[in-house]
Amino acid sequence: MYSITEDLLKELKNATDIEVFLKEHNDKFINKTPHTYLNELIAAKGIKISAVASGSGAGEYVYKIFAGERNPSRDIMITMSFGMGLTLEETQLLLRISKFAILDSRDKRDSVILYGLTSGMSVFETDDMLYSQKLRTLN
C-alpha cells in the first residue's frame, strides 16, 4: 500500500503538465504553517502554552512561536514536541510542515531522540542520553 506522498510522486513523475497536476492535487498539499498546526495541537490536546514552555525547556520563546512571530530551529520544534507530549507521527508532521528533515533512525543523534520521544521520556531525560553519547543536546 502506497502513502499519499508516494502516490503523488508517482503521478508527478508521469505528469505532462505541472499546472494540471497542481490543480488536480491541491487538496493533498500541506498548506498549514507551523504555528497554525501547533495551535491546532494544543487545542485538541487541551494543553496550555505555559506547560509547553516549561516542558520543552524553551521558556518564553515558545509564546512567540505560537503567535507566529518566530521561526524556530529544528531542535526547538523537537523540544516542543516533547513539551506537548506529541506522538512520533505528530512530531514528524510538525517537522515536515516546518520544512525540516524528519527524525531519521539511521542518524545516531536522531535515534536517541526517537528513543526518548517514543519511550515517553522528557526532553531533559533525552538531553541526558544525548550528552552521555557525546551528541549535541536539544537544549
ROTORPA-198421 format. One record per atom (N, C-alpha, C, O): residue number from 1; atom name; y, x, z. Coordinates in pm, whole numbers, padded with zeros to 5 digits. Example, Ala and Ser with C-alpha at 12.3 -4.5 7.8 and 13.67 -1.06 7.14 Angstrom:
BEGIN
1 N -00569 01319 00780
1 CA -00450 01230 00780
1 C -00330 01320 00780
1 O -00332 01424 00846
2 N -00225 01285 00708
2 CA -00106 01367 00714
2 C 00003 01290 00787
2 O 00114 01341 00804
This chain:
BEGIN
1 N -00119 00084 00000
1 CA 00000 00000 00000
1 C 00125 00088 00000
1 O 00136 00181 00081
2 N 00216 00060 -00089
2 CA 00339 00137 -00101
2 C 00446 00083 -00008
2 O 00448 -00036 00025
3 N 00533 00172 00033
3 CA 00650 00129 00109
3 C 00758 00087 00011
3 O 00748 00112 -00109
4 N 00860 00023 00063
4 CA 00973 -00017 -00022
4 C 01034 00106 -00089
4 O 01070 00100 -00207
5 N 01045 00216 -00016
5 CA 01103 00338 -00071
5 C 01019 00390 -00188
5 O 01074 00427 -00292
6 N 00887 00392 -00171
6 CA 00800 00440 -00279
6 C 00806 00348 -00400
6 O 00808 00395 -00514
7 N 00809 00217 -00375
7 CA 00820 00120 -00484
7 C 00950 00140 -00561
7 O 00952 00141 -00684
8 N 01059 00155 -00488
8 CA 01188 00175 -00554
8 C 01190 00303 -00635
8 O 01242 00306 -00747
9 N 01135 00409 -00579
9 CA 01133 00536 -00650
9 C 01053 00525 -00780
9 O 01094 00576 -00884
10 N 00940 00458 -00772
10 CA 00857 00438 -00892
10 C 00935 00361 -00999
10 O 00934 00399 -01116
11 N 01002 00254 -00959
11 CA 01080 00176 -01054
11 C 01199 00255 -01108
11 O 01233 00245 -01225
12 N 01262 00335 -01020
12 CA 01375 00416 -01063
12 C 01333 00518 -01168
12 O 01405 00541 -01266
13 N 01218 00578 -01148
13 CA 01168 00676 -01245
13 C 01144 00612 -01382
13 O 01158 00678 -01485
14 N 01107 00486 -01382
14 CA 01077 00416 -01507
14 C 01197 00338 -01563
14 O 01187 00279 -01670
15 N 01308 00338 -01492
15 CA 01425 00262 -01535
15 C 01486 00324 -01659
15 O 01490 00446 -01675
16 N 01534 00237 -01745
16 CA 01603 00285 -01866
16 C 01754 00267 -01854
16 O 01830 00323 -01933
17 N 01797 00188 -01753
17 CA 01939 00160 -01735
17 C 01968 00154 -01585
17 O 01921 00064 -01516
18 N 02045 00249 -01534
18 CA 02074 00256 -01391
18 C 02151 00133 -01343
18 O 02127 00086 -01232
19 N 02240 00082 -01424
19 CA 02318 -00037 -01385
19 C 02225 -00156 -01360
19 O 02243 -00229 -01263
20 N 02129 -00175 -01447
20 CA 02034 -00286 -01432
20 C 01950 -00264 -01305
20 O 01927 -00358 -01228
21 N 01904 -00142 -01285
21 CA 01825 -00110 -01166
21 C 01904 -00140 -01039
21 O 01853 -00206 -00948
22 N 02027 -00092 -01033
22 CA 02109 -00112 -00913
22 C 02134 -00260 -00886
22 O 02129 -00305 -00771
23 N 02160 -00335 -00990
23 CA 02185 -00478 -00975
23 C 02059 -00552 -00929
23 O 02067 -00638 -00841
24 N 01945 -00519 -00987
24 CA 01820 -00587 -00953
24 C 01774 -00557 -00810
24 O 01706 -00640 -00749
25 N 01809 -00441 -00758
25 CA 01758 -00398 -00627
25 C 01866 -00386 -00520
25 O 01844 -00323 -00417
26 N 01981 -00445 -00544
26 CA 02092 -00434 -00450
26 C 02054 -00475 -00308
26 O 02103 -00415 -00212
27 N 01968 -00574 -00293
27 CA 01929 -00623 -00160
27 C 01835 -00527 -00086
27 O 01809 -00547 00032
28 N 01785 -00425 -00152
28 CA 01691 -00331 -00090
28 C 01758 -00203 -00043
28 O 01694 -00121 00024
29 N 01884 -00184 -00076
29 CA 01955 -00064 -00036
29 C 02000 -00073 00109
29 O 02029 -00182 00160
30 N 02006 00041 00175
30 CA 02056 00046 00312
30 C 02208 00037 00305
30 O 02275 00128 00254
31 N 02262 -00072 00355
31 CA 02406 -00096 00345
31 C 02476 -00105 00481
31 O 02583 -00163 00492
32 N 02416 -00047 00583
32 CA 02476 -00050 00716
32 C 02540 00084 00747
32 O 02499 00188 00695
33 N 02641 00079 00832
33 CA 02698 00202 00884
33 C 02625 00235 01014
33 O 02568 00145 01076
34 N 02626 00360 01056
34 CA 02558 00394 01181
34 C 02609 00312 01300
34 O 02529 00264 01380
35 N 02741 00297 01312
35 CA 02791 00224 01429
35 C 02756 00076 01423
35 O 02738 00012 01527
36 N 02745 00019 01302
36 CA 02703 -00120 01290
36 C 02559 -00135 01338
36 O 02528 -00226 01415
37 N 02471 -00046 01293
37 CA 02331 -00051 01335
37 C 02318 -00029 01485
37 O 02241 -00098 01552
38 N 02393 00067 01539
38 CA 02389 00092 01683
38 C 02432 -00032 01762
38 O 02369 -00068 01861
39 N 02537 -00098 01717
39 CA 02583 -00218 01785
39 C 02482 -00332 01775
39 O 02466 -00410 01869
40 N 02414 -00343 01661
40 CA 02308 -00443 01648
40 C 02195 -00414 01747
40 O 02140 -00506 01809
41 N 02161 -00288 01760
41 CA 02052 -00250 01850
41 C 02084 -00280 01996
41 O 02001 -00334 02068
42 N 02206 -00244 02040
42 CA 02236 -00270 02182
42 C 02245 -00419 02210
42 O 02210 -00464 02319
43 N 02293 -00496 02113
43 CA 02298 -00641 02131
43 C 02156 -00697 02140
43 O 02127 -00781 02226
44 N 02068 -00652 02052
44 CA 01930 -00702 02051
44 C 01854 -00661 02177
44 O 01770 -00736 02226
45 N 01883 -00542 02228
45 CA 01812 -00491 02345
45 C 01880 -00525 02477
45 O 01825 -00503 02584
46 N 02002 -00580 02468
46 CA 02075 -00613 02590
46 C 02115 -00491 02671
46 O 02112 -00494 02794
47 N 02152 -00386 02603
47 CA 02189 -00259 02668
47 C 02340 -00247 02671
47 O 02408 -00291 02579
48 N 02392 -00188 02777
48 CA 02536 -00161 02786
48 C 02563 -00020 02732
48 O 02481 00070 02744
49 N 02680 -00005 02672
49 CA 02717 00126 02619
49 C 02723 00230 02730
49 O 02690 00346 02707
50 N 02762 00189 02848
50 CA 02767 00283 02961
50 C 02628 00339 02993
50 O 02615 00456 03031
51 N 02525 00256 02977
51 CA 02388 00304 03000
51 C 02347 00404 02893
51 O 02277 00502 02922
52 N 02390 00381 02770
52 CA 02361 00474 02661
52 C 02433 00606 02687
52 O 02377 00714 02666
53 N 02557 00597 02732
53 CA 02636 00717 02761
53 C 02569 00805 02866
53 O 02560 00926 02850
54 N 02521 00743 02973
54 CA 02458 00823 03078
54 C 02315 00864 03040
54 O 02274 00976 03070
55 N 02241 00776 02976
55 CA 02103 00807 02939
55 C 02089 00908 02828
55 O 01985 00973 02815
56 N 02193 00923 02748
56 CA 02189 01017 02637
56 C 02243 01154 02674
56 O 02214 01253 02608
57 N 02322 01157 02780
57 CA 02388 01282 02817
57 C 02512 01309 02733
57 O 02573 01415 02747
58 N 02549 01215 02646
58 CA 02664 01235 02557
58 C 02794 01186 02619
58 O 02902 01211 02564
59 N 02787 01118 02732
59 CA 02906 01076 02803
59 C 02998 00984 02727
59 O 02954 00898 02650
60 N 03127 01003 02749
60 CA 03231 00917 02692
60 C 03236 00919 02539
60 O 03287 00825 02477
61 N 03185 01025 02479
61 CA 03183 01038 02334
61 C 03111 00919 02268
61 O 03143 00879 02157
62 N 03013 00864 02340
62 CA 02933 00752 02290
62 C 03021 00632 02256
62 O 02996 00563 02157
63 N 03123 00606 02336
63 CA 03211 00490 02312
63 C 03280 00502 02176
63 O 03297 00403 02105
64 N 03319 00624 02140
64 CA 03386 00645 02011
64 C 03288 00626 01895
64 O 03326 00582 01787
65 N 03163 00660 01918
65 CA 03061 00641 01814
65 C 03038 00492 01792
65 O 03032 00446 01677
66 N 03023 00416 01900
66 CA 03001 00273 01889
66 C 03120 00200 01826
66 O 03105 00095 01764
67 N 03238 00257 01843
67 CA 03358 00199 01783
67 C 03376 00242 01638
67 O 03465 00193 01569
68 N 03292 00334 01591
68 CA 03304 00383 01454
68 C 03415 00485 01436
68 O 03457 00512 01324
69 N 03462 00542 01547
69 CA 03572 00639 01542
69 C 03524 00782 01522
69 O 03603 00869 01485
70 N 03397 00807 01544
70 CA 03341 00941 01531
70 C 03212 00935 01449
70 O 03138 00837 01454
71 N 03189 01042 01375
71 CA 03064 01059 01302
71 C 02985 01169 01373
71 O 03009 01288 01350
72 N 02892 01130 01457
72 CA 02821 01229 01538
72 C 02720 01311 01458
72 O 02684 01277 01346
73 N 02677 01419 01519
73 CA 02575 01505 01460
73 C 02437 01440 01472
73 O 02420 01339 01540
74 N 02343 01498 01405
74 CA 02203 01451 01412
74 C 02153 01454 01556
74 O 02090 01360 01603
75 N 02183 01564 01626
75 CA 02137 01576 01765
75 C 02195 01466 01854
75 O 02125 01412 01940
76 N 02321 01433 01836
76 CA 02382 01326 01917
76 C 02314 01194 01886
76 O 02287 01116 01977
77 N 02285 01167 01760
77 CA 02214 01043 01725
77 C 02077 01039 01792
77 O 02034 00934 01838
78 N 02011 01152 01797
78 CA 01879 01158 01862
78 C 01894 01136 02012
78 O 01815 01062 02071
79 N 01994 01199 02074
79 CA 02012 01177 02218
79 C 02044 01031 02248
79 O 02000 00977 02350
80 N 02118 00968 02159
80 CA 02149 00825 02178
80 C 02022 00741 02164
80 O 02008 00639 02232
81 N 01931 00783 02078
81 CA 01804 00713 02065
81 C 01728 00716 02197
81 O 01670 00615 02238
82 N 01729 00830 02262
82 CA 01666 00841 02393
82 C 01738 00751 02493
82 O 01675 00678 02570
83 N 01871 00757 02492
83 CA 01951 00679 02586
83 C 01935 00529 02569
83 O 01954 00453 02664
84 N 01899 00487 02448
84 CA 01880 00344 02420
84 C 01735 00301 02430
84 O 01704 00182 02421
85 N 01645 00397 02447
85 CA 01503 00365 02451
85 C 01452 00316 02317
85 O 01367 00227 02312
86 N 01502 00374 02207
86 CA 01461 00330 02074
86 C 01319 00372 02043
86 O 01269 00472 02095
87 N 01254 00294 01959
87 CA 01122 00330 01910
87 C 01138 00440 01806
87 O 01250 00471 01763
88 N 01028 00499 01768
88 CA 01031 00601 01664
88 C 01086 00542 01534
88 O 01167 00605 01467
89 N 01043 00423 01499
89 CA 01088 00360 01376
89 C 01238 00333 01379
89 O 01307 00356 01280
90 N 01289 00285 01492
90 CA 01433 00260 01505
90 C 01512 00390 01496
90 O 01619 00395 01436
91 N 01458 00495 01557
91 CA 01524 00626 01553
91 C 01528 00681 01411
91 O 01631 00730 01365
92 N 01416 00672 01342
92 CA 01411 00722 01204
92 C 01508 00646 01114
92 O 01575 00705 01030
93 N 01516 00514 01133
93 CA 01610 00436 01053
93 C 01754 00473 01087
93 O 01838 00484 00997
94 N 01783 00493 01214
94 CA 01918 00536 01255
94 C 01954 00668 01187
94 O 02066 00683 01137
95 N 01861 00762 01184
95 CA 01888 00890 01119
95 C 01908 00873 00969
95 O 01996 00936 00911
96 N 01829 00787 00906
96 CA 01844 00763 00762
96 C 01978 00698 00731
96 O 02048 00738 00637
97 N 02015 00597 00810
97 CA 02144 00529 00790
97 C 02259 00629 00806
97 O 02361 00620 00738
98 N 02241 00723 00899
98 CA 02343 00824 00926
98 C 02343 00938 00826
98 O 02423 01031 00836
99 N 02251 00931 00730
99 CA 02238 01034 00625
99 C 02191 01169 00680
99 O 02231 01274 00631
100 N 02106 01162 00784
100 CA 02045 01282 00841
100 C 01897 01284 00809
100 O 01837 01180 00779
101 N 01838 01400 00817
101 CA 01694 01413 00798
101 C 01623 01341 00913
101 O 01665 01348 01028
102 N 01516 01270 00878
102 CA 01437 01205 00982
102 C 01360 01312 01059
102 O 01348 01426 01013
103 N 01309 01276 01174
103 CA 01229 01369 01253
103 C 01100 01398 01179
103 O 01033 01307 01131
104 N 01066 01526 01169
104 CA 00952 01570 01090
104 C 00855 01647 01179
104 O 00891 01749 01237
105 N 00733 01598 01190
105 CA 00635 01662 01277
105 C 00593 01801 01228
105 O 00528 01875 01302
106 N 00630 01838 01106
106 CA 00599 01972 01056
106 C 00701 02075 01105
106 O 00682 02195 01084
107 N 00807 02029 01167
107 CA 00909 02117 01224
107 C 00882 02127 01374
107 O 00869 02025 01442
108 N 00873 02249 01426
108 CA 00835 02269 01567
108 C 00932 02199 01662
108 O 00888 02130 01755
109 N 01061 02214 01641
109 CA 01160 02150 01728
109 C 01149 01999 01719
109 O 01149 01931 01821
110 N 01139 01947 01598
110 CA 01125 01803 01580
110 C 00997 01751 01645
110 O 00995 01640 01697
111 N 00890 01832 01641
111 CA 00764 01790 01704
111 C 00781 01770 01854
111 O 00729 01675 01911
112 N 00854 01860 01917
112 CA 00880 01846 02061
112 C 00963 01720 02086
112 O 00936 01645 02180
113 N 01064 01698 02004
113 CA 01148 01579 02018
113 C 01065 01453 01996
113 O 01077 01356 02071
114 N 00982 01453 01893
114 CA 00894 01339 01866
114 C 00801 01311 01983
114 O 00780 01196 02021
115 N 00748 01417 02041
115 CA 00659 01401 02156
115 C 00734 01336 02272
115 O 00684 01242 02335
116 N 00853 01385 02300
116 CA 00933 01329 02408
116 C 00969 01184 02382
116 O 00962 01100 02472
117 N 01009 01155 02261
117 CA 01051 01020 02223
117 C 00934 00921 02232
117 O 00949 00812 02286
118 N 00820 00959 02177
118 CA 00706 00867 02175
118 C 00631 00861 02307
118 O 00550 00772 02329
119 N 00658 00956 02395
119 CA 00595 00956 02527
119 C 00680 00888 02633
119 O 00640 00879 02749
120 N 00797 00838 02593
120 CA 00883 00769 02688
120 C 00960 00862 02782
120 O 01005 00820 02888
121 N 00973 00986 02744
121 CA 01047 01082 02826
121 C 01197 01060 02809
121 O 01241 00999 02713
122 N 01271 01111 02903
122 CA 01417 01107 02892
122 C 01463 01222 02804
122 O 01386 01314 02775
123 N 01586 01215 02762
123 CA 01642 01324 02682
123 C 01647 01452 02765
123 O 01636 01562 02710
124 N 01665 01439 02894
124 CA 01674 01557 02982
124 C 01537 01624 02996
124 O 01528 01747 02998
125 N 01430 01544 03008
125 CA 01295 01599 03013
125 C 01260 01665 02879
125 O 01196 01770 02876
126 N 01303 01603 02772
126 CA 01277 01659 02639
126 C 01353 01789 02621
126 O 01300 01885 02565
127 N 01476 01794 02669
127 CA 01553 01919 02664
127 C 01482 02030 02743
127 O 01482 02145 02699
128 N 01424 01996 02856
128 CA 01349 02096 02934
128 C 01231 02151 02853
128 O 01203 02271 02856
129 N 01161 02061 02781
129 CA 01049 02106 02697
129 C 01099 02195 02583
129 O 01038 02298 02553
130 N 01210 02155 02521
130 CA 01266 02237 02413
130 C 01304 02375 02466
130 O 01275 02476 02402
131 N 01367 02378 02581
131 CA 01410 02505 02641
131 C 01289 02593 02671
131 O 01291 02714 02646
132 N 01184 02533 02727
132 CA 01064 02611 02762
132 C 00996 02667 02636
132 O 00925 02768 02645
133 N 01015 02604 02522
133 CA 00959 02653 02396
133 C 01056 02745 02322
133 O 01031 02787 02209
134 N 01169 02776 02390
134 CA 01273 02863 02331
134 C 01331 02802 02203
134 O 01361 02872 02106
135 N 01347 02670 02206
135 CA 01407 02597 02095
135 C 01541 02540 02138
135 O 01564 02518 02256
136 N 01628 02517 02043
136 CA 01761 02464 02071
136 C 01748 02326 02134
136 O 01678 02239 02082
137 N 01818 02307 02246
137 CA 01815 02178 02315
137 C 01906 02078 02246
137 O 01990 02115 02164
138 N 01889 01952 02281
138 CA 01972 01845 02223
138 C 02110 01842 02287
138 O 02210 01821 02219
139 N 02115 01862 02417
139 CA 02244 01859 02489
139 C 02285 01999 02530
139 O 02390 02016 02591
